Amino acid sequence: MQNNGKTTKLALRREDRILFIGDSVTDARRDRENRQPSKPMAMGEGYAIAVAAELACKFPDMGFSFYNRGINGNKLFHLENRWQADCLDLKPTVISLLIGINDYALAYREDKKGDPEQFDKEYRALLKRTLEALPHVRLILGEPFCFAGAREKIDQFIPDFYQYQPVVRKIAEDFDAAFIPYQGIYDKAMKGAPDRYYSSDGVHPALPGIHLMARAWMGQVEVRA
Amino acid sequence: METRRDFLLKSAVGLTALCVPGLTVNAGTLISGKSGKILLRKKDRILYQGDSITDGGRDKRMSRPNYGKGMGKGYALLSASKILDEHPDMVLNFYNRGISGDTIVKLKERWDTDCIALRPAVVSLLIGVNDYQVSLQATGAGDVRKFKNEYEELLQMTLDQLPKVRLVIGEPFALNGITGLTDNWKDFHTYREVAKRVAHKYRAAFIPYQSVFEKAMRNAPAGYFSTDGVHPSLAGIYLMSQAWLATVRV
């Protein structure tokens, strides 16, 4: 899938406080004790550090600060529970959110299928709460993704899981958020790569996937003075 | 007259459709001179070795190549990830075996396991800061002769076991005026010179990190690129990764 052009690029501005939040893909083994912004150990070993390091180095005059508050295993209700401390209290000006695969896995465990309506409802409620507290915040939403052929457990999610993707895309449009079409970018890259090169388990990015996600993220933002 | 800003605007690369172009952080601007590049070939096994700067808080239980959690939160992660993403057909494997606090003596003790046994085609080495600190604490000065002898022994050991290995040697660096940690390292430059000389002698590609950082410091203070003069910041790890990438060709 290509970005259909309805979502807009996100503008990064001077002194932006950029928060990455989500599940294990965002967490990426960050040091949770380190709550200071822009510290490599606090950014994890995933796309968040790759994005933050590139922006920090290329734009020293912009005064960006970066936070990672991803926690592995998280679903929307986990985010809801910790949203005050891990999002609103940080007063971010930009929130980058990637969530959905664990929500799907839970629904699948209970019903053998996803519940995109519930996912849509919870996702919108979280963003509505966010905008009430931070009316000027800019949002960038990542498309949740998974890949067939790595693990049987994940293969069972496909194609039903893919219903969660247009949900996030539509929310991005409705909330005037930028949208990162990760699945399509991964699928395209995987065509030229050995099996399981970009993800060994169908869910988590392997080393090349970290750079892929960072370039996908950078493709949906522009830096403005 | 062309201002610096105009120059930056014209030379912007990287992000598309930028309103602010950002600094050009690439090979041409970071590294001048003709030091040789290392060629990465299909199926190469590439090993990053060194101290905490290379370690980057990696998960030491992860021994397999090409995993984020085995690569740490440093320049190794960023450079390996980019090459892998851009060259999936090359089937490259990246390992990180950096360990925080290491000196050449400590590298030697674990070299059989953490280098030779991995049969790397390329060894990238960044070492020297701890060697200097150990000597400084013991005698109040560096021991550059010892450093040179040990460095050459390590490289000779490597080439004896792996005659075809290609080497990348990083210049140890120290940035002053941040926390004061490195401000009295009066003769540290001699260690940097040793790294450069052994790189030349052993036909290694050489990464002049000190000048890479100094060039970057025209755009922001030292503390923006390093937390304490020794360890790179978020901006510093990206800068180092770009310098690393500039010394290899795929």
Contacts between the chains, C-beta under 8 A, distances in Angstrom:
chain1	res1	chain2	res2	distance
A	9	B	17	7.1
A	11	B	19	7.8
A	28	B	68	6.1
A	28	B	69	7.5
A	29	B	59	6.6
A	29	B	68	7.7
A	29	B	69	5.2
A	31	B	57	7.1
A	38	B	233	7.2
A	38	B	234	5.0
A	39	B	227	7.8
A	39	B	233	7.9
A	39	B	234	7.1
A	40	B	56	6.9
A	40	B	57	7.7
A	40	B	73	4.4
A	40	B	74	6.7
A	40	B	232	7.6
A	40	B	233	7.2
A	40	B	234	5.6
A	40	B	237	5.8
A	41	B	57	5.3
A	41	B	73	5.8
A	43	B	73	6.5
A	43	B	234	6.8
A	44	B	73	7.0
A	45	B	58	8.0
A	45	B	68	4.2
A	45	B	69	5.5
A	45	B	71	6.5
A	45	B	72	7.0
A	45	B	73	5.7
A	45	B	77	5.9
A	46	B	68	6.0
A	49	B	73	5.8
A	49	B	77	7.1
A	49	B	78	7.7
A	49	B	234	7.5
A	49	B	237	7.8
A	50	B	77	7.7
A	50	B	78	6.0
A	50	B	81	6.6
A	52	B	234	5.6
A	53	B	78	6.2
A	53	B	234	4.9
A	53	B	235	6.8
A	53	B	237	5.2
A	53	B	238	3.8
A	53	B	241	7.6
A	54	B	14	7.9
A	54	B	238	5.3
A	56	B	233	7.4
A	56	B	234	4.5
A	56	B	235	4.0
A	56	B	238	6.7
A	57	B	23	7.4
A	57	B	25	5.7
A	57	B	216	7.7
A	57	B	234	7.8
A	57	B	235	4.2
A	57	B	236	7.8
A	57	B	238	3.8
A	57	B	239	5.3
A	57	B	242	7.7
A	58	B	14	6.7
A	58	B	15	7.8
A	58	B	22	3.6
A	58	B	23	5.2
A	58	B	25	5.8
A	58	B	238	7.8
A	59	B	20	6.8
A	59	B	22	5.1
A	59	B	23	7.4
A	60	B	23	7.1
A	60	B	219	5.1
A	60	B	220	3.6
A	60	B	224	5.7
A	60	B	235	6.6
A	61	B	219	7.6
A	61	B	220	7.7
A	62	B	20	7.3
A	66	B	234	6.9
A	189	B	85	7.2
A	189	B	88	7.1
A	192	B	88	5.3
A	192	B	89	6.6
A	193	B	88	3.6
A	193	B	89	7.8
A	194	B	88	7.0
A	194	B	91	6.6
A	197	B	84	7.8
A	197	B	88	5.7
A	200	B	67	7.8
A	205	B	68	7.0
A	206	B	66	5.7
A	206	B	67	6.5
A	206	B	68	7.2
A	207	B	66	4.4
A	207	B	67	6.3
A	207	B	68	5.7
A	207	B	71	6.4
A	207	B	77	7.6
A	207	B	80	5.8
A	207	B	81	5.0
A	207	B	84	5.3
A	207	B	94	6.7
A	208	B	66	7.4
A	208	B	81	6.2
A	208	B	84	3.6
A	208	B	85	4.2
A	208	B	88	6.7
A	209	B	85	7.6
A	210	B	68	5.5
A	210	B	77	7.2
A	210	B	81	4.4
A	210	B	85	8.0
A	211	B	78	7.8
A	211	B	81	4.0
A	211	B	82	4.7
A	211	B	84	7.0
A	211	B	85	3.9
A	211	B	86	7.7
A	212	B	85	5.0
A	214	B	81	7.9
A	215	B	85	7.4
A	218	B	14	7.9
A	218	B	15	5.8
A	219	B	16	7.0
A	221	B	15	7.7
A	222	B	15	7.1
A	222	B	17	5.5
A	222	B	18	5.5
A	222	B	19	5.7
A	223	B	15	7.0
A	223	B	18	5.7
A	223	B	19	6.4
A	223	B	20	4.4
A	223	B	22	6.4
A	224	B	19	4.4
A	224	B	20	6.2
A	225	B	19	6.8
A	225	B	20	5.1
